[in-house]
Amino acid sequence: MKKITILSFVFFSIISFSQEDKEKIKGNFFGGFESNSQWYTNDKDRGINHPEDPFRSNNYLNANYNYGKWTAGVQGEGYLPNALLNYNPKYEKANVATYYLNYRSSKINATAGYFYEQFGSGLLLRSWEDRSLGINNALRGGKIKYTPTDNLSFTALYGRQRTGFDIANGDVFGFNSEINLFRMLKIESSDLSLGFSYVGRKETTTIINPNFNELTNGFAGRLNFSKNSFYFSAEYNFKTEDGILYDSKTVYNDFVKPGSALLLNGGYSKKGFGLDVTLRRLENMSFYSEREPEVFSPEKTSIYYNDRLMNFVPSLTKQHHFNLANIYVYQAQARVSLDFDNGIAKAGEIGGQIDIYYDFPKETALGGKYGTKISANFSNWNNLKGDYNLFPPEYKTDFLGAGEKYFSDFNLEINKKFSKKFSSTFAFINQYYNNRLITGAANTVIKANILAAEFDYNLSKGRAAKLAIEHMWADNDRKNWIAMLFEYNINTRFSVFASDMYNYGYDKDANLIDHETDPFDIHFYNFGGAYKKGSTRFAINYGRQRGGLVCAGGVCRFVPPSTGLGMSITTSFN
């Protein structure tokens, strides 16, 4: 009832304003619809029985109305009869999910209702929506952004985070400023901008005589500098002392620590050459709108579903498009974990990545008639070096010390165009994955090498074909894999595909990461197609989903092994 009242206020406000100025301004109605459904089936070869509701569907309807400087909108969501497997259990049935009323002028941008926001890189605050990951941590409250000049902007906000169709208990306060210093001083030879952010999270605790304040404060400062082909940025974040989860579920009153994050990025680019270097150090930088997670089962809490997450800490590694390179993916280590049972002690991460690319010019020995592109990426991440005590929990880290290795990825890609219609990509990928330290599960380290090749052939009238072949040699877990993908665009609207990943090297005596996600040699086949007309796209596929992590933009969620028919529809209108 409360939501209906608020929505009525939002739309009546717009309508009233519209009637006063309808002769001057035309209104605009716009929005979109997305539906992702799955019909889960039994798979005897995998020992999988479909869930009690074999058909599940996630649906999102978004409608907005703009009239002059005012915009109002609402998003309804339906998870019917249940959400897709392993989505947040708080996504259930159908309801109004978010709504807002926004006023925007040349200097003022104000929103009441639900809103999204990011300060700096997001290490202190980012609220966003990613439906593939099941993340929508919008804030419900108010936000105002004031931009007095092109070189200054100030943002203030207050809200509570969305969790399912409800809101979290913690209050979130925020302030952000952006200043373009060199433009203000009319320095045109280079560019320097500064930023400062504050984020506060206040939550009442049930702990008697807590050793931490109910209000946790976060501060961040940053600068961005560029001159000609050179650029550099630095950002430092600090979070005041707060109680730490000892067993992943309960705050331990005698284990109180601050958090910090340092992010450096620099690079150089010119025609045909580019270099980019990113370094990051995180210590105790997980930041949730509630200190203690909601527990759904002994193994799964709201943290498992990225629920009530206030900040954005993506893994800084290459986002591979080859399937086998996404089996052992790294997740950023922002949390403190002192696990007495598994002997794990970690408080964050330190490392970085380097990207370099070079274009061999046309009509040279290596460039040939159409040129050749080569790119390389190297990322390496370690635990923070320090003294760790499992019980009573305590640690002290070295600021620049690197502890035990989590993960590394070295990859090299060569893109070669042989004719106007035919091109190819060749890739070599070397990965190191320390499962015990990253996930806290089995004491398994995997070293893998992957060779991959992709061939693209463009035909007339929108027809095109793609063939990708991959092979992975791994010394542990499920060992060797081979994969293939074929895509064919029948025209600019129709496309079909078929793929298979085969774990032919499985050894039952090997050290497995877990014994739940397909512990045997198996084909993960998949085939389907898509049709697109205008802004509407329909896709269908049938096949096997490998259990493991699915990632987008460096953030991941775990998907269980499944087999079945998938369907999706997306459309937009205005």
C-alpha positions as CSV (number, residue, x, y, z in Angstrom):
1,M,0.0,0.0,0.0
2,K,2.9,2.3,0.9
3,K,4.5,1.7,-2.5
4,I,1.2,2.4,-4.3
5,T,0.8,5.7,-2.5
6,I,4.4,6.8,-3.4
7,L,3.9,5.8,-7.0
8,S,0.6,7.7,-7.2
9,F,2.4,10.8,-5.9
10,V,5.2,10.4,-8.5
11,F,2.8,10.1,-11.5
12,F,0.3,12.7,-10.3
13,S,3.2,15.2,-9.8
14,I,4.3,14.6,-13.4
15,I,0.8,14.9,-14.7
16,S,0.1,18.1,-12.8
17,F,3.3,19.6,-14.1
18,S,2.5,18.3,-17.6
19,Q,-0.9,20.0,-17.7
20,E,0.6,23.4,-16.8
21,D,3.1,23.4,-19.5
22,K,1.7,21.0,-22.1
23,E,1.6,23.7,-24.8
24,K,5.3,24.3,-24.5
25,I,6.8,20.8,-24.0
26,K,6.1,17.4,-25.4
27,G,6.2,14.4,-23.1
28,N,8.1,11.2,-23.8
29,F,7.2,7.7,-22.7
30,F,10.0,5.2,-22.8
31,G,11.1,2.0,-21.1
32,G,11.9,-1.7,-21.7
33,F,11.1,-5.3,-21.0
34,E,13.5,-8.2,-20.4
35,S,12.6,-11.8,-19.7
36,N,15.1,-14.6,-19.0
37,S,13.6,-18.1,-18.5
38,Q,14.8,-21.6,-18.1
39,W,13.1,-25.0,-18.3
40,Y,15.3,-27.2,-16.2
41,T,15.4,-30.9,-17.2
42,N,16.7,-34.1,-15.6
43,D,20.2,-35.2,-16.8
44,K,20.9,-38.8,-15.8
45,D,24.5,-38.7,-17.1
46,R,25.2,-35.8,-14.7
47,G,23.1,-37.1,-11.8
48,I,20.9,-33.9,-12.0
49,N,17.3,-33.9,-11.1
50,H,15.4,-30.7,-12.1
51,P,14.0,-28.5,-9.2
52,E,10.5,-28.8,-8.0
53,D,9.5,-26.0,-10.3
54,P,11.3,-26.9,-13.5
55,F,10.2,-23.7,-15.3
56,R,11.6,-20.5,-13.8
57,S,11.7,-17.0,-15.1
58,N,13.2,-13.6,-14.2
59,N,11.2,-10.7,-15.7
60,Y,11.8,-6.9,-15.6
61,L,9.5,-4.2,-16.9
62,N,10.7,-0.6,-16.8
63,A,8.5,2.4,-17.7
64,N,9.5,6.0,-17.6
65,Y,7.8,9.3,-18.5
66,N,9.7,12.5,-19.2
67,Y,8.2,15.9,-19.4
68,G,10.6,18.8,-19.7
69,K,12.9,18.8,-16.7
70,W,10.9,16.1,-14.9
71,T,11.2,12.3,-15.3
72,A,9.4,9.6,-13.3
73,G,9.8,5.9,-13.6
74,V,9.0,2.6,-12.1
75,Q,10.4,-0.9,-12.5
76,G,8.4,-4.0,-11.8
77,E,10.0,-7.4,-11.4
78,G,8.5,-10.9,-11.5
79,Y,10.3,-14.1,-10.5
80,L,7.6,-16.6,-11.5
81,P,7.0,-19.2,-10.3
82,N,10.5,-18.8,-8.9
83,A,13.7,-17.1,-9.7
84,L,16.4,-18.8,-11.8
85,L,18.6,-21.2,-9.8
86,N,21.0,-19.6,-7.4
87,Y,19.6,-16.1,-7.5
88,N,19.0,-14.3,-4.2
89,P,16.1,-16.0,-2.4
90,K,14.7,-12.6,-1.6
91,Y,13.8,-12.2,-5.3
92,E,10.4,-14.0,-5.1
93,K,7.1,-13.5,-6.8
94,A,6.2,-10.2,-8.5
95,N,6.2,-6.7,-7.0
96,V,7.2,-3.1,-7.6
97,A,11.0,-3.1,-7.3
98,T,12.1,0.5,-7.8
99,Y,10.5,3.9,-8.5
100,Y,11.8,7.5,-8.8
101,L,11.1,11.1,-9.5
102,N,13.9,13.2,-11.1
103,Y,14.3,16.9,-11.8
104,R,17.2,17.9,-14.0
105,S,18.3,21.4,-15.1
106,S,21.6,22.8,-16.2
107,K,22.8,23.0,-12.6
108,I,20.6,20.8,-10.5
109,N,20.0,17.0,-10.8
110,A,17.7,15.8,-8.0
111,T,16.2,12.4,-7.5
112,A,13.7,11.1,-4.9
113,G,13.0,7.4,-4.6
114,Y,15.4,4.7,-5.8
115,F,18.6,5.8,-7.5
116,Y,22.1,4.6,-8.6
117,E,25.3,6.3,-7.9
118,Q,29.1,5.8,-8.0
119,F,31.8,7.9,-6.3
120,G,35.2,7.7,-8.0
121,S,36.1,4.1,-9.0
122,G,33.4,2.8,-6.7
123,L,35.7,1.4,-4.0
124,L,33.7,3.3,-1.3
125,L,30.3,3.5,-3.0
126,R,28.6,2.1,-6.1
127,S,25.0,1.2,-6.4
128,W,24.1,-0.5,-9.7
129,E,22.1,-3.1,-11.5
130,D,23.4,-6.2,-13.3
131,R,20.6,-8.7,-14.0
132,S,23.0,-11.4,-15.1
133,L,24.6,-11.3,-11.7
134,G,21.3,-10.8,-9.7
135,I,22.6,-7.5,-8.4
136,N,20.4,-4.4,-7.8
137,N,21.6,-2.5,-4.8
138,A,19.9,0.8,-5.6
139,L,19.5,3.2,-2.7
140,R,16.1,4.4,-1.7
141,G,16.1,8.0,-0.4
142,G,17.2,11.2,-2.0
143,K,20.1,12.5,-4.1
144,I,21.0,15.9,-5.3
145,K,23.8,16.9,-7.6
146,Y,24.8,20.6,-8.0
147,T,27.0,21.6,-11.0
148,P,27.6,25.4,-10.7
149,T,30.1,25.4,-13.5
150,D,31.5,22.9,-16.0
151,N,34.5,22.4,-13.7
152,L,32.7,21.8,-10.4
153,S,30.1,19.3,-9.2
154,F,28.9,18.3,-5.8
155,T,26.7,15.4,-4.9
156,A,24.9,14.6,-1.6
157,L,22.8,11.6,-0.9
158,Y,21.0,9.6,1.8
159,G,19.3,6.3,1.4
160,R,18.8,2.7,2.4
161,Q,19.9,-0.1,0.1
162,R,17.5,-2.3,-1.7
163,T,17.5,-6.0,-0.7
164,G,15.1,-8.2,-2.6
165,F,11.8,-6.2,-2.6
166,D,12.7,-4.7,0.8
167,I,15.4,-2.3,2.1
168,A,18.3,-2.9,4.4
169,N,18.5,-1.6,8.0
170,G,21.6,0.5,7.6
171,D,21.5,4.2,6.8
172,V,23.9,5.3,4.0
173,F,25.1,8.9,3.8
174,G,27.3,10.3,1.0
175,F,29.0,13.4,-0.3
176,N,31.1,13.7,-3.4
177,S,33.0,16.6,-5.1
178,E,34.7,16.8,-8.5
179,I,37.0,19.7,-9.4
180,N,38.7,20.2,-12.7
181,L,41.6,22.4,-11.4
182,F,43.4,23.1,-14.6
183,R,40.3,24.2,-16.5
184,M,39.5,26.5,-13.6
185,L,43.0,28.0,-14.0
186,K,42.7,28.0,-17.8
187,I,45.7,25.7,-18.2
188,E,45.2,24.1,-21.6
189,S,48.4,22.2,-22.1
190,S,47.4,19.4,-19.7
191,D,44.5,18.4,-17.5
192,L,44.3,17.8,-13.7
193,S,41.1,17.0,-11.8
194,L,40.6,16.3,-8.1
195,G,37.9,14.5,-6.2
196,F,36.9,13.9,-2.6
197,S,34.3,11.5,-1.3
198,Y,32.7,10.7,2.0
199,V,30.4,7.7,2.7
200,G,28.9,6.9,6.1
201,R,27.0,3.7,7.1
202,K,25.1,3.8,10.4
203,E,23.6,0.7,11.8
204,T,22.4,-0.1,15.3
205,T,24.2,-3.1,16.7
206,T,22.8,-5.6,19.2
207,I,26.3,-6.1,20.7
208,I,26.5,-4.8,24.3
209,N,29.3,-2.3,24.8
210,P,30.6,-2.6,21.2
211,N,34.2,-1.8,20.5
212,F,33.3,0.1,17.4
213,N,31.0,3.0,16.5
214,E,27.6,2.4,15.0
215,L,28.6,4.9,12.3
216,T,31.4,3.7,10.0
217,N,33.0,6.5,8.0
218,G,34.7,6.2,4.7
219,F,36.9,8.8,3.0
220,A,38.4,8.9,-0.4
221,G,40.7,11.3,-2.3
222,R,41.8,11.0,-6.0
223,L,43.4,12.9,-8.8
224,N,43.5,12.4,-12.6
225,F,46.3,13.9,-14.7
226,S,46.8,13.8,-18.5
227,K,49.2,15.4,-20.9
228,N,49.4,14.6,-24.5
229,S,49.7,10.8,-24.8
230,F,50.4,10.2,-21.1
231,Y,47.8,9.8,-18.3
232,F,47.9,9.0,-14.6
233,S,45.4,8.6,-11.8
234,A,45.6,7.8,-8.1
235,E,42.9,7.1,-5.5
236,Y,43.2,6.3,-1.8
237,N,40.2,5.1,0.3
238,F,40.1,4.7,4.1
239,K,37.4,3.1,6.2
240,T,37.3,3.7,9.9
241,E,37.4,0.8,12.5
242,D,34.5,-1.6,12.3
243,G,33.7,-5.1,13.6
244,I,34.8,-8.0,11.4
245,L,33.0,-11.2,10.6
246,Y,34.8,-14.0,12.3
247,D,33.0,-17.0,10.9
248,S,31.5,-15.3,7.8
249,K,28.2,-14.8,9.8
250,T,28.9,-13.1,13.1
251,V,30.7,-9.9,14.1
252,Y,33.4,-10.5,16.7
253,N,33.5,-7.6,19.1
254,D,37.1,-8.1,20.0
255,F,38.1,-8.1,16.3
256,V,37.9,-4.5,15.1
257,K,40.0,-3.1,12.2
258,P,40.0,-0.2,9.8
259,G,40.1,-0.7,6.0
260,S,42.0,0.9,3.1
261,A,42.4,0.8,-0.6
262,L,45.1,2.3,-2.9
263,L,44.5,2.3,-6.7
264,L,47.1,3.6,-9.2
265,N,46.7,3.7,-12.9
266,G,48.9,5.1,-15.7
267,G,49.6,4.7,-19.3
268,Y,50.8,5.9,-22.6
269,S,49.2,5.7,-26.0
270,K,49.8,6.8,-29.5
271,K,48.8,5.5,-32.9
272,G,49.7,1.8,-33.1
273,F,51.0,1.5,-29.5
274,G,49.4,1.5,-26.1
275,L,50.6,0.7,-22.5
276,D,48.4,0.6,-19.4
277,V,49.5,-0.3,-15.9
278,T,47.1,-0.7,-12.9
279,L,48.2,-1.4,-9.3
280,R,45.9,-2.0,-6.4
281,R,46.2,-2.8,-2.7
282,L,43.1,-3.7,-0.6
283,E,42.9,-4.3,3.1
284,N,39.6,-5.1,4.8
285,M,37.6,-3.2,2.2
286,S,34.4,-5.2,2.1
287,F,31.6,-2.7,2.9
288,Y,28.0,-3.8,3.4
289,S,24.9,-1.8,4.5
290,E,24.5,-4.3,7.3
291,R,27.4,-5.7,9.2
292,E,26.1,-9.2,9.7
293,P,24.7,-11.0,6.6
294,E,21.3,-12.7,6.4
295,V,21.7,-16.5,6.7
296,F,19.8,-18.6,4.2
297,S,21.5,-21.9,4.9
298,P,24.7,-23.2,6.6
299,E,26.6,-22.5,3.4
300,K,24.8,-19.5,1.9
301,T,24.4,-16.0,3.3
302,S,23.4,-12.7,1.7
303,I,27.2,-12.1,1.0
304,Y,27.1,-15.2,-1.3
305,Y,24.5,-13.4,-3.5
306,N,26.3,-10.0,-3.4
307,D,23.4,-8.6,-1.5
308,R,23.7,-5.3,0.5
309,L,27.1,-4.7,-1.0
310,M,27.9,-1.0,-1.0
311,N,31.1,-0.8,-2.9
312,F,32.5,-2.1,-6.2
313,V,35.6,-4.2,-6.1
314,P,36.1,-5.9,-9.4
315,S,38.9,-8.3,-10.2
316,L,41.5,-6.5,-12.2
317,T,42.4,-9.2,-14.7
318,K,41.7,-9.7,-18.4
319,Q,38.1,-10.4,-19.3
320,H,38.6,-13.4,-21.6
321,H,36.1,-14.2,-24.3
322,F,37.4,-17.7,-24.8
323,N,35.3,-20.2,-22.8
324,L,38.1,-22.3,-21.3
325,A,39.9,-19.2,-20.0
326,N,36.8,-18.5,-17.8
327,I,36.9,-21.8,-15.8
328,Y,39.5,-20.6,-13.3
329,V,38.5,-16.9,-12.8
330,Y,39.9,-14.7,-10.1
331,Q,37.7,-12.9,-7.6
332,A,39.0,-9.8,-5.9
333,Q,39.9,-10.4,-2.2
334,A,38.5,-7.5,-0.3
335,R,37.4,-9.4,2.9
336,V,39.3,-10.5,6.0
337,S,39.2,-14.3,6.5
338,L,40.9,-16.1,9.4
339,D,39.7,-19.7,9.0
340,F,41.0,-21.8,11.8
341,D,39.6,-25.1,10.3
342,N,41.3,-24.6,6.9
343,G,44.3,-22.7,8.1
344,I,43.5,-19.7,5.9
345,A,44.6,-16.2,6.9
346,K,44.1,-13.3,4.6
347,A,43.2,-9.6,4.9
348,G,43.1,-8.4,1.3
349,E,45.2,-8.4,-1.8
350,I,48.1,-6.7,-3.5
351,G,49.0,-6.8,-7.2
352,G,48.2,-5.4,-10.6
353,Q,48.0,-5.9,-14.3
354,I,49.8,-4.6,-17.4
355,D,48.3,-4.3,-20.8
356,I,50.3,-3.6,-23.9
357,Y,49.4,-3.6,-27.6
358,Y,51.2,-2.9,-30.8
359,D,50.0,-2.6,-34.4
360,F,52.4,-3.8,-37.1
361,P,51.9,-1.3,-40.0
362,K,50.6,-2.4,-43.3
363,E,53.0,-3.4,-46.1
364,T,55.7,-4.5,-43.6
365,A,57.2,-8.0,-43.1
366,L,55.0,-8.7,-40.1
367,G,52.1,-6.4,-41.0
368,G,51.4,-7.8,-44.4
369,K,48.8,-6.3,-46.7
370,Y,46.2,-5.6,-43.9
371,G,48.4,-5.1,-40.8
372,T,48.8,-7.3,-37.7
373,K,47.8,-6.5,-34.1
374,I,49.5,-8.0,-31.1
375,S,48.4,-7.6,-27.5
376,A,49.6,-9.0,-24.1
377,N,48.2,-8.8,-20.6
378,F,49.8,-9.9,-17.4
379,S,48.1,-9.9,-14.0
380,N,49.4,-11.1,-10.6
381,W,47.7,-11.1,-7.2
382,N,49.0,-12.0,-3.8
383,N,47.8,-12.0,-0.2
384,L,49.0,-9.2,2.0
385,K,52.2,-10.1,3.7
386,G,51.9,-9.8,7.5
387,D,51.6,-11.5,10.9
388,Y,48.3,-13.4,11.2
389,N,46.9,-15.1,14.4
390,L,44.0,-17.4,13.9
391,F,42.8,-17.4,17.5
392,P,42.2,-15.0,19.0
393,P,41.9,-13.4,15.6
394,E,44.5,-10.7,14.9
395,Y,46.7,-9.5,12.1
396,K,49.2,-6.9,11.2
397,T,50.1,-6.3,7.6
398,D,53.1,-4.8,5.7
399,F,51.8,-2.0,3.5
400,L,53.8,-3.1,0.4
401,G,54.5,-6.7,1.3
402,A,53.3,-9.5,-0.9
403,G,52.3,-12.8,0.8
404,E,51.2,-16.1,-0.7
405,K,50.2,-16.0,-4.3
406,Y,46.5,-16.1,-5.2
407,F,46.4,-15.9,-9.0
408,S,48.3,-15.0,-12.1
409,D,47.3,-14.8,-15.8
410,F,49.7,-14.2,-18.7
411,N,48.1,-14.1,-22.1
412,L,49.2,-13.1,-25.6
413,E,46.8,-12.5,-28.6
414,I,47.6,-12.0,-32.3
415,N,44.9,-10.6,-34.6
416,K,45.6,-11.1,-38.3
417,K,43.5,-10.0,-41.2
418,F,44.2,-12.1,-44.3
419,S,41.7,-10.5,-46.7
420,K,38.8,-8.2,-46.7
421,K,36.6,-11.1,-45.7
422,F,38.8,-13.4,-43.6
423,S,40.5,-12.6,-40.3
424,S,41.7,-14.7,-37.3
425,T,42.8,-14.5,-33.7
426,F,45.4,-16.7,-32.0
427,A,45.8,-16.7,-28.2
428,F,48.1,-18.3,-25.6
429,I,47.0,-18.1,-21.9
430,N,48.9,-19.3,-18.8
431,Q,47.0,-19.3,-15.5
432,Y,47.8,-20.1,-11.8
433,Y,44.9,-20.5,-9.5
434,N,45.2,-21.1,-5.7
435,N,41.8,-22.4,-4.8
436,R,42.4,-22.8,-1.1
437,L,43.3,-19.1,-0.6
438,I,40.7,-17.7,-3.1
439,T,37.6,-19.7,-2.1
440,G,38.6,-21.2,1.2
441,A,37.7,-24.6,-0.1
442,A,39.8,-27.5,-1.2
443,N,43.6,-27.3,-1.0
444,T,44.1,-27.3,-4.7
445,V,46.4,-25.3,-6.9
446,I,45.9,-25.4,-10.6
447,K,48.4,-24.5,-13.3
448,A,46.8,-24.3,-16.8
449,N,47.9,-23.5,-20.3
450,I,45.4,-22.7,-23.0
451,L,45.8,-22.4,-26.8
452,A,42.9,-20.9,-28.7
453,A,42.2,-19.9,-32.3
454,E,39.3,-18.0,-33.8
455,F,38.4,-17.6,-37.5
456,D,35.9,-15.0,-38.9
457,Y,34.6,-15.0,-42.4
458,N,32.3,-12.3,-43.7
459,L,30.0,-13.0,-46.6
460,S,27.6,-10.7,-48.4
461,K,24.2,-9.4,-47.2
462,G,25.0,-9.7,-43.5
463,R,26.1,-13.3,-43.6
464,A,29.1,-14.2,-41.5
465,A,30.6,-17.3,-39.9
466,K,32.9,-17.8,-36.9
467,L,34.8,-20.8,-35.7
468,A,36.6,-21.0,-32.4
469,I,38.8,-23.9,-31.2
470,E,40.4,-24.1,-27.7
471,H,42.4,-26.6,-25.7
472,M,43.5,-26.4,-22.1
473,W,46.2,-28.4,-20.3
474,A,45.7,-28.4,-16.5
475,D,47.7,-30.2,-14.0
476,N,45.0,-30.6,-11.4
477,D,41.2,-30.5,-10.7
478,R,39.4,-31.8,-13.8
479,K,42.6,-31.5,-15.9
480,N,42.4,-31.3,-19.7
481,W,39.6,-29.7,-21.7
482,I,38.8,-29.1,-25.4
483,A,36.2,-26.7,-26.7
484,M,34.6,-25.6,-29.9
485,L,32.2,-22.9,-31.0
486,F,30.5,-22.3,-34.3
487,E,28.4,-19.2,-35.1
488,Y,26.6,-18.4,-38.3
489,N,24.7,-15.2,-39.1
490,I,22.1,-16.1,-41.7
491,N,21.4,-12.4,-42.3
492,T,21.4,-9.3,-40.2
493,R,18.5,-10.6,-38.1
494,F,19.0,-14.4,-37.7
495,S,21.9,-16.1,-36.1
496,V,22.6,-19.6,-34.9
497,F,25.3,-21.3,-32.8
498,A,26.6,-24.6,-31.5
499,S,29.3,-25.2,-29.0
500,D,30.8,-27.9,-26.9
501,M,33.2,-28.1,-24.0
502,Y,34.6,-31.6,-23.3
503,N,36.4,-32.4,-20.1
504,Y,38.3,-35.4,-21.5
505,G,41.2,-35.4,-19.0
506,Y,39.2,-36.1,-15.9
507,D,41.1,-38.2,-13.3
508,K,39.0,-39.4,-10.4
509,D,42.2,-39.4,-8.2
510,A,43.0,-35.8,-8.9
511,N,42.6,-33.1,-6.3
512,L,39.2,-31.6,-7.2
513,I,38.1,-28.1,-6.3
514,D,34.8,-29.6,-5.2
515,H,32.8,-32.8,-5.7
516,E,29.5,-31.1,-6.6
517,T,30.0,-29.6,-10.0
518,D,30.3,-32.4,-12.6
519,P,33.1,-34.5,-11.2
520,F,33.5,-36.6,-14.3
521,D,34.4,-36.4,-18.0
522,I,31.5,-34.9,-19.9
523,H,30.4,-32.9,-22.9
524,F,28.9,-29.5,-22.2
525,Y,27.0,-29.0,-25.4
526,N,24.9,-26.0,-26.2
527,F,23.1,-24.9,-29.3
528,G,20.5,-22.2,-30.2
529,G,19.7,-19.1,-32.1
530,A,18.6,-15.5,-32.0
531,Y,16.3,-13.2,-33.9
532,K,16.5,-9.4,-33.8
533,K,14.2,-6.9,-35.3
534,G,14.5,-3.2,-34.4
535,S,15.1,-3.0,-30.6
536,T,13.6,-6.4,-29.9
537,R,15.7,-9.6,-29.6
538,F,14.5,-13.1,-29.0
539,A,17.0,-15.9,-28.2
540,I,16.6,-19.6,-27.4
541,N,19.2,-22.3,-26.5
542,Y,19.3,-25.8,-25.2
543,G,22.2,-27.4,-23.5
544,R,24.3,-28.0,-20.4
545,Q,25.4,-25.3,-18.0
546,R,28.7,-26.0,-16.3
547,G,28.7,-25.4,-12.6
548,G,31.0,-22.6,-11.6
549,L,31.4,-18.8,-11.6
550,V,29.8,-16.5,-14.2
551,C,31.4,-13.1,-14.2
552,A,30.5,-9.7,-15.6
553,G,32.8,-6.7,-15.4
554,G,35.1,-8.5,-12.8
555,V,32.2,-9.4,-10.5
556,C,31.0,-13.0,-10.3
557,R,28.2,-15.2,-9.1
558,F,28.1,-19.0,-8.7
559,V,25.8,-20.9,-11.0
560,P,24.9,-24.6,-10.2
561,P,25.3,-27.3,-12.8
562,S,22.1,-27.6,-14.9
563,T,20.6,-28.8,-18.2
564,G,17.6,-27.4,-20.0
565,L,16.0,-25.0,-22.4
566,G,16.7,-21.3,-22.1
567,M,14.8,-18.4,-23.5
568,S,15.2,-14.6,-23.4
569,I,13.4,-11.6,-24.7
570,T,14.6,-8.0,-24.6
571,T,12.9,-5.0,-26.0
572,S,12.8,-1.2,-25.5
573,F,10.3,1.4,-26.5
574,N,10.0,5.2,-26.7
